[in-house]
Amino acid sequence: MKKLAVIVLAAGQGTRMRSKLAKVLHPVCGRPMALYAADLAEALAGGRVAVVVGHQAEKVKDLLADRKVELVVQARQLGTGHAVTQAQSVFQGRAGNAWSGLRFVILSGDTPLLTEATVRGLLAAHERERATVSMLTAHLDRPAGYGRIVRGRDGAVWKIIEDKDASPSERRLTEVNAGMYVVEGEFLFPALAALKPANVQKEYYLTDIVEAAIRQGKKVTAYITSHPVEALGINTRAELAEAERVLRGRIRQRLMDAGATFLAPETSFVDAGVKIGRDSVIHPHVTLEGRTVIGEDCVVRSHSRLVESVLADGVTVLDGCVIEGSRLEGGCRVGPFAHLRPGTIVGRNARVGNFVELKKTELGEGAKANHLSYLGDARIGRRVNVGAGTITCNYDGVNKHQTVIGDDVFIGSDVSLVAPVKVGKGAMIAAGSVVTQDVAAEALALARARQVVKPGWVKGWREKAKKAHSPSKEKR
């Protein structure tokens, strides 16, 4: 088999998306859809990949900056044939026509549902039929908007007719062009050079090379995919939502095949980069975003959202938690209704309870912050007990400051720790204290006003209050 090269078409604006963002930059399952095509291209052809960019070219270039692809700009969008022509220089070589020894796969940047297995099937059919041009097709119940495959009575492909150029009888055809081709290099670029914009749009259609190949007596074949959903391009918000639905189903199925449990799979939203270990259980209505990693034997309960976070083995996340950019060590327990913000580390077997917020904080092994607390920019040691209502006052209006708490410290309820401040190992902070100075190890800190009790005071106060609001006084 000849060496493969791939051309990805990612220059279009996508006007039907009604968006300020280029179509290929719209995310599907947490990733811009252009990345799906780039992944597939690299899997097929390694470093022999050209991506044609146009609308918002700089943003697409930034997205693909770390990829082994060549980026070429289609300054004017004059059709798919014109777009492929822009990539010719990438494969020119010193001899001037190195492309003639290659077999080209042409992909669209807006088909994130296309799989490598299907492309390999098309390549195998192309090789088996000794074709010059092969295309991926599918039968759709609702083919409107797609180019139709026109076949002769013998079943051979005659041409592809674009939807806008099709006659009423041609529009009734259900076999559609999926926009993915395999073309021999010695034919591709000479055929593109001969294209004419003889259509309603006055564009250079890549599909016209099919008729050119037939006129020259070359073999053209169409490979009908058994998975029509893979042929679906994304042109509208509704199609974007459908692609999300299909791809998220694939993601969940892959994770379940690897040993994860989803109690109500269809209710969970899981991004493409998520990993889940064996025997972990995901309850209904959970959202897992970015490159979140969940270890083995974890439990994530309903209505929790995890973003770019790592959970070690045996972690439990209770209902209604938001966890962003955090790391949870083995056996720890978080929630319900906890908020872990970026930079948070929860140590082994530690506990974070209801309505506790942590930001850029390390909570040590076996430590507990169970109720109604805010801990920001803090380093908290092992086995520390943080009482209900404790807060670190980490911001002075200009700068953030750190609170450091040693191992085995007991902090009573309703304590304010005014940073920067340090509390030594084994110290105790009395409830209701406002701590503004460092506390030595094993010391007791009390920072509150002395309680004053006045016996009988309330009775006298009530009598005075009644006289002050008596009816006789109001009449005067």
C-alpha positions in Angstrom: 0.0 0.0 0.0 1.2 3.5 -0.8 2.2 5.9 1.9 -0.8 7.9 3.3 -1.1 11.6 3.6 -4.1 13.4 5.0 -5.6 16.8 4.2 -8.1 18.2 6.8 -10.5 20.9 5.6 -11.0 23.4 8.5 -11.4 26.7 6.7 -15.1 27.3 6.8 -17.0 29.8 8.8 -20.1 27.8 9.5 -22.7 30.5 8.9 -25.6 28.2 9.9 -24.2 27.9 13.4 -25.1 31.6 13.9 -21.9 32.1 15.9 -19.0 34.5 16.3 -16.8 31.4 16.7 -15.5 29.4 13.7 -17.4 26.1 13.3 -14.4 23.8 13.9 -13.6 25.6 17.2 -17.0 24.7 18.7 -16.4 22.1 21.5 -17.9 18.6 21.4 -17.6 16.8 24.7 -15.1 19.4 26.0 -12.8 19.4 22.9 -12.9 21.7 19.9 -14.2 19.5 17.0 -11.0 20.3 14.9 -9.0 18.2 17.4 -11.0 15.1 16.5 -10.0 15.4 12.9 -6.4 16.1 13.8 -6.3 13.0 16.0 -7.6 10.9 13.3 -5.3 12.4 10.7 -2.2 11.8 12.8 -3.3 8.2 13.6 -3.5 7.5 9.8 -0.5 9.4 8.4 1.8 10.4 11.2 3.6 13.6 10.2 2.2 13.8 6.6 -0.8 15.9 7.5 -1.9 19.3 6.2 -4.7 21.3 7.7 -6.4 24.0 5.6 -7.5 26.9 7.7 -9.3 30.1 6.8 -11.9 31.7 9.0 -10.3 32.7 12.3 -7.1 31.0 11.1 -5.0 32.3 13.9 -7.2 30.7 16.6 -7.2 27.3 14.7 -3.4 27.6 14.4 -3.1 28.2 18.1 -5.3 25.2 18.8 -3.0 22.9 16.7 0.3 24.5 17.6 1.6 21.4 19.4 0.5 19.0 16.6 2.7 17.5 13.9 0.7 19.1 11.1 1.4 21.6 8.4 -1.1 24.6 8.4 -2.0 26.3 5.1 -4.3 29.2 4.7 -7.2 29.4 2.3 -7.5 33.2 2.2 -10.7 33.2 0.1 -13.3 30.5 0.6 -13.9 29.4 -3.0 -15.0 25.9 -2.3 -13.7 22.5 -1.1 -11.8 21.9 -4.3 -10.0 25.2 -4.0 -9.3 24.4 -0.3 -7.6 21.1 -1.1 -5.5 22.8 -3.8 -4.0 25.1 -1.1 -2.4 22.0 0.5 -0.5 21.0 -2.7 2.7 22.9 -1.7 3.0 21.0 1.6 3.6 17.8 -0.4 5.5 19.3 -3.3 8.9 17.9 -2.4 12.2 18.8 -4.0 11.3 17.0 -7.3 8.1 19.2 -7.5 5.5 16.4 -7.5 6.3 14.2 -4.6 2.5 14.1 -4.0 2.2 11.7 -7.0 3.6 8.9 -4.9 1.1 9.3 -2.1 -2.4 8.2 -1.4 -4.5 11.1 0.1 -7.2 10.8 2.7 -9.3 14.0 2.7 -11.2 14.7 5.9 -13.6 17.4 7.0 -12.9 19.2 10.3 -16.6 19.1 11.3 -17.1 15.3 11.5 -16.1 14.4 15.0 -18.1 11.2 15.0 -16.0 9.6 12.2 -13.9 6.7 13.6 -10.6 5.3 12.5 -12.2 1.9 11.9 -14.5 3.3 9.3 -11.7 5.1 7.5 -9.6 1.9 7.5 -12.6 0.2 6.0 -12.7 2.7 3.2 -9.0 2.4 2.6 -9.3 -1.4 2.4 -12.1 -1.1 -0.1 -10.1 1.4 -2.1 -7.2 -1.0 -2.2 -9.3 -4.0 -3.0 -11.1 -2.2 -5.9 -7.8 -0.6 -7.2 -9.7 2.6 -7.3 -8.5 6.1 -8.1 -11.1 7.9 -6.1 -13.1 6.4 -3.2 -15.6 8.1 -1.0 -17.5 7.4 2.2 -21.3 7.4 1.9 -24.2 6.6 4.0 -28.0 6.2 3.7 -29.9 8.8 5.7 -33.6 9.0 6.5 -33.3 12.8 6.2 -30.6 13.6 3.6 -31.5 17.3 3.1 -28.4 19.4 3.1 -26.0 16.7 1.9 -24.6 16.0 -1.5 -26.4 12.9 -3.1 -24.6 10.0 -4.7 -26.0 9.4 -8.2 -25.5 5.9 -9.5 -26.2 4.2 -12.9 -28.3 1.2 -13.4 -25.3 -1.0 -12.9 -24.8 0.5 -9.5 -21.6 2.3 -10.5 -21.1 5.9 -9.2 -21.8 8.5 -11.8 -21.4 11.7 -9.9 -22.0 13.6 -6.6 -24.6 16.4 -6.9 -24.7 19.0 -4.2 -28.0 19.6 -2.5 -28.4 23.1 -3.8 -27.7 22.0 -7.3 -29.9 18.8 -7.2 -33.1 18.3 -9.2 -36.3 17.2 -7.3 -35.7 13.6 -8.3 -32.1 13.7 -7.1 -33.1 15.2 -3.8 -35.2 12.1 -3.2 -32.0 10.0 -3.2 -31.0 8.8 0.3 -27.3 7.9 -0.3 -25.3 10.9 0.7 -21.7 12.0 0.5 -20.0 11.9 3.9 -17.3 14.4 2.8 -14.4 11.9 3.3 -12.3 10.7 0.3 -9.4 8.5 -0.6 -7.6 9.8 -3.8 -4.5 8.7 -5.6 -1.9 11.5 -5.6 -1.0 11.4 -9.3 -4.7 12.1 -10.1 -5.7 14.5 -7.3 -3.9 17.7 -8.0 -4.1 17.7 -11.8 -7.8 17.0 -11.5 -8.2 19.9 -9.1 -6.3 22.2 -11.5 -8.9 21.5 -14.2 -12.0 22.2 -12.0 -14.5 24.9 -13.2 -17.0 26.7 -10.9 -20.0 25.6 -13.0 -22.6 25.6 -10.1 -25.0 27.8 -8.4 -22.4 28.8 -5.7 -19.7 29.6 -8.3 -17.3 27.5 -6.2 -14.7 24.8 -7.0 -16.3 21.6 -5.8 -14.0 18.7 -4.7 -16.9 16.4 -5.6 -16.4 17.2 -9.3 -13.3 15.1 -9.4 -15.5 12.1 -9.3 -17.0 12.9 -12.8 -13.4 13.8 -14.0 -12.2 10.4 -12.9 -15.1 8.6 -14.7 -14.5 10.6 -17.9 -10.9 9.4 -17.8 -12.0 5.8 -17.4 -10.6 5.5 -13.9 -12.2 3.5 -11.1 -14.5 5.3 -8.7 -16.0 3.5 -5.7 -18.2 4.4 -2.8 -18.0 2.6 0.5 -21.3 2.7 2.4 -20.7 2.9 6.1 -22.9 0.6 8.3 -22.9 3.4 10.9 -24.6 6.4 9.2 -24.2 8.6 12.2 -20.5 8.8 11.4 -21.3 10.7 8.2 -23.1 13.5 10.0 -21.3 16.8 9.7 -22.0 19.6 12.1 -23.6 22.7 10.5 -26.2 23.8 13.0 -26.6 24.0 16.8 -29.1 21.1 16.7 -26.5 18.9 14.9 -23.9 20.0 17.4 -26.2 18.8 20.2 -26.8 15.5 18.4 -23.0 14.9 18.0 -22.6 15.6 21.7 -25.3 13.0 22.5 -23.7 10.3 20.4 -20.1 11.0 21.4 -21.0 11.1 25.1 -22.7 7.8 24.7 -19.5 6.3 23.2 -17.4 7.8 26.0 -19.6 6.3 28.7 -19.7 2.9 26.9 -15.9 2.9 26.7 -15.6 3.6 30.4 -18.1 1.0 31.4 -16.3 -1.5 29.2 -13.2 -0.8 31.2 -15.0 -1.5 34.5 -16.7 1.7 35.7 -20.3 1.7 36.8 -22.9 4.4 35.7 -26.1 4.0 37.5 -28.0 6.1 35.0 -25.6 6.5 32.1 -27.8 8.8 30.0 -27.9 11.4 32.7 -24.1 11.8 33.2 -22.1 14.2 31.1 -18.5 13.0 30.6 -15.8 14.7 28.5 -13.6 12.8 26.1 -10.5 13.2 28.3 -11.9 11.7 31.4 -10.6 8.4 32.9 -12.3 6.2 35.5 -10.9 3.2 37.3 -12.4 -0.2 37.9 -15.3 -0.6 40.3 -15.9 3.2 40.7 -19.6 4.1 40.8 -21.0 7.2 39.1 -24.5 8.2 40.4 -27.1 10.0 38.2 -26.6 13.5 37.1 -22.9 13.8 37.5 -20.7 16.0 35.2 -17.0 15.1 34.6 -15.1 17.6 32.6 -11.7 18.1 31.0 -8.9 15.6 32.0 -10.5 14.5 35.2 -9.1 11.2 36.5 -11.0 9.0 39.0 -9.2 6.0 40.6 -10.6 2.6 41.5 -13.3 2.0 44.0 -14.5 5.6 44.1 -18.1 6.9 44.5 -19.3 10.1 43.0 -22.9 10.9 44.0 -25.6 12.9 42.2 -25.3 16.5 41.1 -21.6 16.8 41.6 -19.3 18.4 39.0 -15.6 17.6 38.7 -13.3 19.7 36.5 -9.7 18.9 35.7 -9.3 17.0 39.0 -7.7 13.8 40.2 -9.2 11.4 42.6 -7.1 8.6 44.0 -8.5 5.1 44.9 -11.3 4.9 47.4 -12.5 8.5 47.3 -16.1 9.4 48.1 -17.7 12.6 46.7 -21.1 13.1 48.2 -24.1 15.0 46.6 -23.9 18.5 45.1 -20.1 19.1 45.2 -18.1 21.3 42.8 -14.5 20.2 42.5 -12.1 22.2 40.2 -8.4 21.7 39.6 -8.0 19.7 42.8 -6.4 16.5 44.0 -8.0 14.1 46.4 -5.9 11.4 48.0 -7.0 7.9 48.8 -9.9 7.3 51.2 -10.9 10.9 51.6 -14.5 12.0 51.8 -15.9 15.2 50.4 -19.4 16.7 50.7 -22.2 17.0 50.5 -22.3 20.5 49.0 -18.6 21.3 49.3 -16.7 23.5 46.9 -13.0 22.7 46.2 -11.4 25.4 44.1 -8.2 25.1 42.0 -5.0 24.3 43.9 -6.7 22.3 46.6 -5.2 19.0 47.9 -7.2 16.8 50.3 -4.9 14.3 52.1 -5.5 10.6 52.7 -8.6 9.8 54.8 -9.3 13.5 55.3 -12.9 14.8 55.6 -14.4 17.9 54.0 -18.0 18.4 55.0 -21.1 20.3 54.0 -20.8 23.9 52.9 -17.0 24.0 53.2 -15.0 25.9 50.6 -11.3 25.2 50.0 -9.1 27.3 47.7 -5.4 26.7 47.1 -5.3 24.8 50.3 -3.7 21.6 51.5 -5.7 19.6 54.1 -3.5 17.0 55.7 -3.9 13.3 56.1 -6.8 12.5 58.5 -7.7 16.2 59.0 -11.4 17.2 59.2 -13.2 20.4 58.1 -16.8 19.2 58.5 -19.0 22.2 58.6 -19.5 25.7 57.2 -15.9 26.8 56.7 -13.8 28.7 54.3 -10.1 27.8 54.0 -8.1 29.7 51.5 -4.3 29.9 50.8 -3.7 27.5 53.7 -1.5 24.6 54.6 -3.1 22.4 57.2 -1.3 19.5 58.9 -2.3 16.0 59.7 -5.2 15.1 62.0 -6.2 18.7 62.4 -9.8 19.4 63.5 -11.3 22.5 62.0 -14.4 23.6 63.8 -17.7 24.8 62.3 -17.6 28.3 60.9 -13.8 28.7 60.8 -12.4 31.0 58.2 -9.0 32.0 57.0 -8.9 35.7 56.4 -6.4 35.5 53.6 -7.0 38.7 51.7 -6.1 42.2 53.0 -7.6 44.1 50.1 -4.4 44.1 48.1 -2.5 40.8 48.6 -3.3 37.2 49.5 -1.5 35.7 52.6 -1.0 32.2 53.8 -2.2 30.4 57.0 -0.1 27.5 58.2 -1.5 25.0 60.8 0.7 22.3 62.2 -0.2 18.7 62.9 -2.8 17.7 65.6 -4.1 21.2 66.1 -7.7 21.6 67.4 -9.5 24.7 66.1 -12.8 25.5 67.8 -15.9 26.7 66.1 -16.3 30.2 64.7 -12.6 31.0 64.6 -11.1 33.6 62.3 -7.4 33.2 61.4 -6.1 36.5 60.1 -3.2 35.7 57.7 -0.3 35.6 57.6 -0.4 33.5 60.7 1.1 30.2 61.9 -0.3 27.8 64.5 2.2 25.3 66.0 1.8 21.5 66.3 -0.7 20.4 68.9 -2.0 23.8 69.7 -5.6 24.6 70.6 -7.7 27.6 69.4 -10.7 28.4 71.6 -14.1 28.8 69.9 -15.0 32.3 68.8 -11.3 33.5 68.7 -9.9 36.0 66.2 -6.3 35.0 65.8 -3.9 37.7 64.6 -0.6 36.4 65.9 1.3 33.2 65.7 0.4 30.5 68.2 3.2 28.3 69.6 3.1 24.5 69.6 0.9 23.0 72.4 -0.3 26.4 73.4 -3.9 27.4 74.0 -5.0 30.6 72.2 -8.0 32.6 73.4 -8.8 35.8 71.5 -12.2 37.0 72.5 -13.8 39.5 74.9 -14.4 38.4 78.5 -18.0 37.3 79.1 -20.0 39.6 81.5 -23.2 38.3 83.2 -25.5 40.7 85.0 -28.2 38.8 87.0 -31.7 40.2 86.7 -30.8 42.7 84.0 -33.3 41.5 81.5 -36.3 41.9 83.9 -35.4 45.6 84.5 -34.8 46.2 80.8 -38.2 44.8 79.8 -40.1 47.0 82.4 -38.4 50.1 81.1 -39.2 49.1 77.5 -42.9 48.6 78.4 -43.1 52.1 80.0 -41.4 53.7 77.1 -44.2 52.4 74.8 -47.2 52.7 77.1 -50.5 54.0 75.5 -50.8 57.0 77.9 -47.4 58.3 76.7 -48.3 57.8 73.1 -51.5 60.0 73.5 -49.5 62.9 74.9 
